Amino acid sequence: MTTLFPEELIQQLTECGVVAVLTIDNPDDAVPVANALAAGGVMGIELTLRTPAALEAIRRIRAAVPAMLVGAGTVLNREQVGAVKAAGAVFGVSPGCNPATLRAAREAGLPFAPGAATPTEVEIAAENGCRLLKYFPAETAGGLPHLNAMAAPFAHLGIRYIPLGGITAGQLADYIASPLVACVGGSWLAKPDVIRQKDWKKIEELASTAMAIVHSIRRP
């Protein structure tokens, strides 16, 4: 079975180091947020499908900031797989591991990283050709110690992880230093209240700080 996430794209996300996890209420904020993140060096986004503005936000960022790797998060079913693919999302992410959603992603040609916090979920994902998984919710599931233990039986498969959920800037260095981690999902980079306040400078500064940490661990 071919993998559900191309190795080239995994490498691009690995080079990003950090992916900003965004929830956008107003599509007019999408491009300014993306520009602020890019100015700080963060070139990957997971834009969650938690608001009616999400699909339009993906379309606008893809059109205005083409260098940004824009993925869609909280993709839960076949209909959403088709919608994010049509909107131009480069990849999709889900909080859990639903085989029906994985089949839909394969049929649509959408690179997909399902969520996993247990060995059973990792096994289901691996059976469906997944080699990049979202480790979620990372901190409440047990953080890096849990990830290390959970991933051990699957190490020979070369699976990589995107930890997300409860991670702070202060924990970024530890996660990014793990060979299991492709990149880290950062919800602290552009919180909804900061986006609503249109504090683009703060987002740029947080992005810049995060990338400095990544570069200090993964020297280019």
JOGI-V203364 format. One record per residue. N is the residue number from 1. RES is the residue in three letters. D_LAST is the distance of its C-alpha to the last C-alpha in Angstrom with 2 decimals. Layout:
# JOGI-V203364
n=N res=RES d_last=D_LAST
n=N res=RES d_last=D_LAST
This chain:
# JOGI-V203364
n=1 res=MET d_last=32.86
n=2 res=THR d_last=29.86
n=3 res=THR d_last=27.03
n=4 res=LEU d_last=27.31
n=5 res=PHE d_last=23.64
n=6 res=PRO d_last=22.08
n=7 res=GLU d_last=19.15
n=8 res=GLU d_last=17.44
n=9 res=LEU d_last=17.85
n=10 res=ILE d_last=16.69
n=11 res=GLN d_last=13.38
n=12 res=GLN d_last=13.25
n=13 res=LEU d_last=14.14
n=14 res=THR d_last=11.64
n=15 res=GLU d_last=8.86
n=16 res=CYS d_last=11.13
n=17 res=GLY d_last=11.28
n=18 res=VAL d_last=14.53
n=19 res=VAL d_last=17.57
n=20 res=ALA d_last=20.32
n=21 res=VAL d_last=23.70
n=22 res=LEU d_last=26.40
n=23 res=THR d_last=30.18
n=24 res=ILE d_last=31.68
n=25 res=ASP d_last=35.41
n=26 res=ASN d_last=35.73
n=27 res=PRO d_last=34.15
n=28 res=ASP d_last=34.30
n=29 res=ASP d_last=31.53
n=30 res=ALA d_last=29.11
n=31 res=VAL d_last=27.69
n=32 res=PRO d_last=27.51
n=33 res=VAL d_last=25.57
n=34 res=ALA d_last=23.09
n=35 res=ASN d_last=22.78
n=36 res=ALA d_last=22.29
n=37 res=LEU d_last=19.51
n=38 res=ALA d_last=17.78
n=39 res=ALA d_last=18.37
n=40 res=GLY d_last=16.56
n=41 res=GLY d_last=13.52
n=42 res=VAL d_last=14.85
n=43 res=MET d_last=15.38
n=44 res=GLY d_last=17.22
n=45 res=ILE d_last=20.83
n=46 res=GLU d_last=23.45
n=47 res=LEU d_last=26.72
n=48 res=THR d_last=29.54
n=49 res=LEU d_last=32.92
n=50 res=ARG d_last=34.81
n=51 res=THR d_last=36.42
n=52 res=PRO d_last=38.37
n=53 res=ALA d_last=35.85
n=54 res=ALA d_last=32.95
n=55 res=LEU d_last=33.53
n=56 res=GLU d_last=34.20
n=57 res=ALA d_last=31.07
n=58 res=ILE d_last=29.01
n=59 res=ARG d_last=30.90
n=60 res=ARG d_last=30.39
n=61 res=ILE d_last=26.64
n=62 res=ARG d_last=26.24
n=63 res=ALA d_last=28.49
n=64 res=ALA d_last=27.19
n=65 res=VAL d_last=23.40
n=66 res=PRO d_last=22.76
n=67 res=ALA d_last=18.95
n=68 res=MET d_last=19.15
n=69 res=LEU d_last=19.18
n=70 res=VAL d_last=22.53
n=71 res=GLY d_last=23.93
n=72 res=ALA d_last=27.33
n=73 res=GLY d_last=28.06
n=74 res=THR d_last=31.40
n=75 res=VAL d_last=32.43
n=76 res=LEU d_last=35.54
n=77 res=ASN d_last=37.71
n=78 res=ARG d_last=38.36
n=79 res=GLU d_last=39.40
n=80 res=GLN d_last=36.17
n=81 res=VAL d_last=34.13
n=82 res=GLY d_last=36.08
n=83 res=ALA d_last=35.82
n=84 res=VAL d_last=32.04
n=85 res=LYS d_last=31.67
n=86 res=ALA d_last=34.14
n=87 res=ALA d_last=32.38
n=88 res=GLY d_last=29.20
n=89 res=ALA d_last=27.02
n=90 res=VAL d_last=24.12
n=91 res=PHE d_last=24.56
n=92 res=GLY d_last=26.93
n=93 res=VAL d_last=26.84
n=94 res=SER d_last=29.87
n=95 res=PRO d_last=30.71
n=96 res=GLY d_last=32.67
n=97 res=CYS d_last=33.17
n=98 res=ASN d_last=36.07
n=99 res=PRO d_last=36.76
n=100 res=ALA d_last=38.64
n=101 res=THR d_last=35.70
n=102 res=LEU d_last=33.46
n=103 res=ARG d_last=36.13
n=104 res=ALA d_last=36.29
n=105 res=ALA d_last=32.54
n=106 res=ARG d_last=32.80
n=107 res=GLU d_last=35.84
n=108 res=ALA d_last=34.22
n=109 res=GLY d_last=31.04
n=110 res=LEU d_last=28.95
n=111 res=PRO d_last=25.81
n=112 res=PHE d_last=26.65
n=113 res=ALA d_last=25.37
n=114 res=PRO d_last=28.42
n=115 res=GLY d_last=28.64
n=116 res=ALA d_last=29.31
n=117 res=ALA d_last=30.27
n=118 res=THR d_last=32.62
n=119 res=PRO d_last=32.71
n=120 res=THR d_last=35.28
n=121 res=GLU d_last=33.04
n=122 res=VAL d_last=30.21
n=123 res=GLU d_last=32.89
n=124 res=ILE d_last=34.20
n=125 res=ALA d_last=30.81
n=126 res=ALA d_last=30.08
n=127 res=GLU d_last=33.57
n=128 res=ASN d_last=32.79
n=129 res=GLY d_last=29.72
n=130 res=CYS d_last=27.09
n=131 res=ARG d_last=23.80
n=132 res=LEU d_last=22.02
n=133 res=LEU d_last=24.07
n=134 res=LYS d_last=24.26
n=135 res=TYR d_last=25.00
n=136 res=PHE d_last=27.61
n=137 res=PRO d_last=29.00
n=138 res=ALA d_last=26.38
n=139 res=GLU d_last=27.78
n=140 res=THR d_last=31.46
n=141 res=ALA d_last=31.02
n=142 res=GLY d_last=29.88
n=143 res=GLY d_last=26.20
n=144 res=LEU d_last=23.83
n=145 res=PRO d_last=26.81
n=146 res=HIS d_last=28.47
n=147 res=LEU d_last=25.45
n=148 res=ASN d_last=25.03
n=149 res=ALA d_last=28.75
n=150 res=MET d_last=29.08
n=151 res=ALA d_last=26.27
n=152 res=ALA d_last=27.49
n=153 res=PRO d_last=30.25
n=154 res=PHE d_last=27.99
n=155 res=ALA d_last=25.07
n=156 res=HIS d_last=26.29
n=157 res=LEU d_last=25.90
n=158 res=GLY d_last=22.11
n=159 res=ILE d_last=22.47
n=160 res=ARG d_last=19.58
n=161 res=TYR d_last=20.37
n=162 res=ILE d_last=19.86
n=163 res=PRO d_last=21.50
n=164 res=LEU d_last=23.53
n=165 res=GLY d_last=26.65
n=166 res=GLY d_last=27.29
n=167 res=ILE d_last=23.72
n=168 res=THR d_last=23.21
n=169 res=ALA d_last=20.43
n=170 res=GLY d_last=21.37
n=171 res=GLN d_last=20.70
n=172 res=LEU d_last=17.30
n=173 res=ALA d_last=15.44
n=174 res=ASP d_last=17.80
n=175 res=TYR d_last=17.47
n=176 res=ILE d_last=13.72
n=177 res=ALA d_last=13.73
n=178 res=SER d_last=16.25
n=179 res=PRO d_last=15.59
n=180 res=LEU d_last=18.26
n=181 res=VAL d_last=16.46
n=182 res=ALA d_last=14.79
n=183 res=CYS d_last=14.74
n=184 res=VAL d_last=17.17
n=185 res=GLY d_last=20.08
n=186 res=GLY d_last=20.66
n=187 res=SER d_last=24.29
n=188 res=TRP d_last=24.12
n=189 res=LEU d_last=22.06
n=190 res=ALA d_last=25.08
n=191 res=LYS d_last=28.25
n=192 res=PRO d_last=31.37
n=193 res=ASP d_last=33.23
n=194 res=VAL d_last=30.50
n=195 res=ILE d_last=30.45
n=196 res=ARG d_last=34.25
n=197 res=GLN d_last=34.19
n=198 res=LYS d_last=31.88
n=199 res=ASP d_last=29.76
n=200 res=TRP d_last=26.84
n=201 res=LYS d_last=25.66
n=202 res=LYS d_last=25.39
n=203 res=ILE d_last=23.35
n=204 res=GLU d_last=20.92
n=205 res=GLU d_last=20.72
n=206 res=LEU d_last=20.23
n=207 res=ALA d_last=17.43
n=208 res=SER d_last=15.70
n=209 res=THR d_last=16.30
n=210 res=ALA d_last=14.98
n=211 res=MET d_last=11.61
n=212 res=ALA d_last=11.45
n=213 res=ILE d_last=12.24
n=214 res=VAL d_last=9.71
n=215 res=HIS d_last=6.80
n=216 res=SER d_last=9.07
n=217 res=ILE d_last=9.31
n=218 res=ARG d_last=6.21
n=219 res=ARG d_last=3.82
n=220 res=PRO d_last=0.00
